[in-house]
């Protein structure tokens, strides 16, 4: 997120370098988002993705309780409403 702050304005050369760095740094995150929204699959062995599975519960609570946004794990450059939309898309595939 510290890098992201340098992608808006300033020296065009610095902006270009920072954007290139951001693409590389964010590639694993974007891969996780892609698997979640296209396949409903969480592949998060390190526990660093901003969506988490809280295990199973009663069937009546699965939609509300099984998957949620992990508190404090959403990157600053992903707005809360976008994180929620990503969560709901993946949940929809699973249910």
N, C-alpha and C positions, 0 to 999 in steps of 0.2 A: 504494500500500500504506500510505502514511502516513495517507491519508484513512480507509482501512478500520479502522484502530485506533480511530477515533472513532465507530464505528457500534455499539459495545457499551457501553451504559450512559452515564451522565452526563445532562446537560441534554437533555430530550426535544426541544427546539427545535433544538439543535445536532445531535443524532442525525438528525432529520428532514432538515435541510439537507445534512448529509454524505451521507446515503443518496441524496438527489436528485442530488447532485454525482457520486456513484459510478456511478449509472445512466448519466449522460451520459458520464462519462470512460470507462466500460467498454463502451459501445455498440459501438465498433469491434472490441474483443476478442470480445465475445459474438457478433458477426456472423461473425467468423473461426471460432469454435468451431462455430457452427451450420452453416456451409458444410462444415466438415471432417466433422462427425458425421453430417450428412444426405446429403451428396453426395460425400464423400471428396476435396473440392477444397481445395487450399491456395492462398489468394490473399494473398500476403505480399510485396508489392513492396519494402517497407522492411526486411524481415528482422527484424521485431520480434515475430512470433508465436512461441509457445513450442514449436511443432512445426516441424521442418524436413525438407526433402527433401534427401537427400545424393546425388542423381543416381542413375543406374542402376549396376548391378553385375552380377555373375553371377546368372543366374536362381535358382540354389539359395540365394542369400543375400538375395534381395529382401525377404522378410518381415522379416528381422532387421536389415538394413543400410540400406534405402532411406529409411525415415522414422524419426525419433527425436525425443526431447525435447531441445530446445536447452538446453545447460547455462547456468544462471544467468538464463534468460529467463522462467521460470514465475512469474507473480505470486504474492506471498506468501499471498494469500487463496485460492489454489487448492492444496489439499493434494496431495502427491506421488502418492498413490494415485488421486485423481481425474484428475490430469494423465495418468497412465498409462492409465486407462480411456478417456479422450478419445483418446489416441494409438491404442489398439487398435481402437476403433470405426471411426475413419477408415481405418486400415490394412485392416480387414476389408472395407470397401466397395471399396477399390482392388484387393484380391486375391480 
